[in-house]
Amino acid sequence: MTPAELSRTVAHVVRGAVDEGALGPVGDVVPAAVKVERPRPGGVGDYASGIALQLASAAGLPPHQVAEVLRRRIADRPGIASVEISGPGFLNITLDRDAQYDFVRRILRSAGAHPQTSAPPATSVAVTTATTVTAESSAVTSADPAPSPYGHSDALRGQVHDFVEAKDERGRIVTEVVVRLLRAQGAVARVVAAGAGGGRTLAVVPCPMPGLAELVGADAARWAMLRAARHDRPRTDVEELLAQRESNALFRVRYAYSRSRALTRNALELGFRSEAGPVPAGDALLGAVCDYPAVLDGAARHQAPDRLARHLEVVADELLRHQHTVLPLGDEKPSAAHRSRLALAEAAGTVLAGGLSLLGIDAPELL
């Protein structure tokens, strides 16, 4: 279960409890979406929500009582292992691990339907002078029978976003990626030529070093411009952007992806393939992989590609820690544990390839 799916599950439970009268006359306070996030340090469970605190005042009930009403209902949902109440009424939700491993299987099936090892061509987000909005502008269409790439959804279906073509290099790159992120969440988004009418300009601090791509290459320049928030100046340290070492975030992300592919090749040479299953020491990587859809959703809604770039760093760092457990050592024979660890590594590789593709950056198998 992804954070987005969990959010919808909790929202459905809240609406059901309200319709049944279990929370009293809360009126219009019921939100369309419920925020779920990782517990704070010292917290329990996989995710936490403060929805009970939001509803308590309108319900005329103590937050803890509202939380107990919701706790029982959420705990009965498929994919939920347990729900605990902490503090004044926070819901701490632990997911069913078996359901999460099924989720890894879904990721790998999606990867098979949408192999992503290179960036989309620059012309994939074209500038238009047209004023008619068509459904084909969206990345999610009902006519497409294939499963969507992992993390893509129709959460923003019905939204229309027109952006004026930026005059500076960084502005053009950021706008292009924002359009791609919005389309990945089902919105209609496009770049319109200046003077075509309509559209807005994204506020982006220009890159202080014109022609950065000529010095460090297109991918490194893109990463520098997208990794920084739109209101921040991008890093332009040429030496560091070219460095093939761990201090270079783009190098770590691409290296982690290449390692995921190498692990698959090495496993085949040893005679085994991946199979999703329990990975006792893999919770951090599994959590980062499962958080990816929510990160994409947030990056699209806030029109902030830097959120995606930062999350790719998290996934890469966890994958690089996990990689050493995947293959058998010495005379050890491949086991179910090795197959499960490989499946998780491949799922993480799918996230890295998909995220880099949305940023317009290549994901090389060999690095």
RASULSUL-V236502 format. One record per helix or strand of 2 or more residues. SS is the DSSP state (A for helix, B for strand). FROM is the first residue (numbers start at 1). LEN is the number of residues. Records with the same first field share a line. If there is no record, write none. Layout:
SS = FROM-LEN / FROM-LEN
This chain:
A = 3-17 / 27-3 / 51-9 / 63-13 / 97-17 / 122-3 / 135-3 / 169-16 / 212-5 / 218-10 / 238-5 / 249-21 / 283-19 / 305-21 / 336-24
B = 47-3 / 80-7 / 90-6 / 127-2 / 160-5 / 188-5
